């Protein structure tokens, strides 16, 4: 979704550093607003590959955004979400 918006205006040049920063902010927004608080939900909302979503969540720490996985009680292994405090 973000990458599609950035590609619409081909004259707009965005560095890899900026696009990474924007992607992190976008993912933090999606998690905080509870639009997408798990990797599968992020994949569905953004079209990101699984690994990109996982890496972006991990990289939120570089922006001092604490985002730890919380396992669902009684849920299957790796079922849970990434709530922001």
N, C-alpha and C positions, 0 to 999 in steps of 0.2 A: 504494500500500500504506500509506504513512504517512498520506496524506490520508484514506484510508478509516478508519484507526484513530482519527484525530482527529475525524472526522465521527460516529462511533458514539455518542459522548456529546455530544448537542447542547447540554447545559448548560455544557460546557467551552468557554470562550472563549479562543482562541489568537490573539494579534496576528500581523500579517503578519511582523513582525520575528522573533518567536519561531518561527513556522512555517518561515521561511527558514533560521533557525539550525538547527532540528531536521532540515530537509531536507539541509542541508550535512553535518551529523554523520552522518546515515544514509547518504548517498552515500559519504562518506569510509570508513565502516565496510564498506560493500559492496565498495569498491575494495580496501581493506586486507586483507579476509578472502578476496579473490579470488572472491567470489560473482558479482560483475559488475565487470569491469575495462575495459569499452569502452562506448561510447554505446549501441549496439544491445543489449548485455547489461543495461545500466541500464534501458533502456526496457522490456525484457521483465520484469525483476525488480520494477520499481516501477510500471509503467504511465504513467510520465512521458512527455510529448511530447519529441521529439528536442531541440528548442530549450531546453526547461527543463533537460534533462539536461546539455546543453553549457554553459548558463549557470551551473548549479550547480557543475560541475567548475571552471569559471573562477573562481567566487566562493570556492572553497576557499582561495585565496590570502589572502582577507580574514581567515581564521582561522589564518594562517601555516602552512597545510598545502600543501606543495610537491607538485604533481601535474602532471607534464609528459607529453605524449603521446610514446610510443615506437613508431616505425614497425617493423612486422615485417620482418625481413630477407627479401628475396625475395618479399614479399607485395605485393598490389596496392596502388595508391595509397590512402592513408587507412586501411589495415588495420593495426591495432595495438592498444595498450592504454594505460592510465594507471596505471602502478605507483606506489605510494607508497614512498619510501625507507625 
